[in-house]
Amino acid sequence: MLHDLMPDVVTISFGARTDAISKRLRSKGWDFVGTGNWQGERVLGVSFAGDRRANRTADDLVEALIAVVGELEIAETRAW
């Protein structure tokens, strides 16, 4: 977590993978996860209470991030 904007919003970066992770999260129904820039770094902005679509918990996000990062790892190491 890079910056906590408000009590219900956090900013997370995965470096060059941030946009790919955002795209995969959104494809899995995480519509309230957005992207932006913070101090020159690409970030995910996650709101848990300030968005009416935010119906999941931080624990749910951690599980989804683990799955998405794992998917990206597999995709990057697979010889197609």
N, C-alpha and C positions, 0 to 999 in steps of 0.2 A: 504494500500500500504506500503510495507516494504522498498523498495529501488527503486529509479528511476535510472536505468542503463544508459539510453540514453534518449534524449527527446521523443523518440517514443517507448520506452520499459519500462514496469513497472513490478514489482514483487509483487505478492499477496499471502498471506497464509491463509488457512482455517484450520490450525492445522491438526488433524487426518483426516479431510474430504478432504484435498487438492487433493489427487489422485482420489477419487470418483467424485469430482466436475470436475476435468480435463477430466475424461473419459466421463462424461455426456456432457460436452461442446463440446468435439471432436465429439461425436455422433450426435450433432446438427449442425455440419459444421464449428466449430471453430478450423480449422486445424492449425492455427498459434499460438495456445496456447500450450505451452510446460511445462513440469515439470522439476524441478531440486532441488538442495539444496542450501540454502544461510544461512550462519552462523548456521549450524546444524538444520535448519528448512526446511521442505518440502514446496516448493513454486510453484506457477504458474508464468511463464514468458510470458508476453503478448506484442507482437510487433504490432504496428498499421501501421507503414510506412516502416519498414525495411524488410518486407516480402511481396513478390508479391501476396501472398494469402490473405493478410490483407486488406479486402475490407469493413470493418465495423468500426463503431465509438466506442468511449468509452461509449457513451450512450447506444449503442446496447449491449455492454458487460455487463453493469449494469443490463439491462433488462434480459439478458440471465442468469446472476448470480442469480438474484432474483428468476427466474423460477426454476433453477436447485436446489438451496438451498431449495426452497419450496417442490420440488419433493422428496428430500432426507428426509426432515422433515416428510412428509406424509408416506414415506416408513418405516421410523424408528418407527413411532407410530402406524402403522397398525398391528393388530393381524392377521396373516395369518393362 
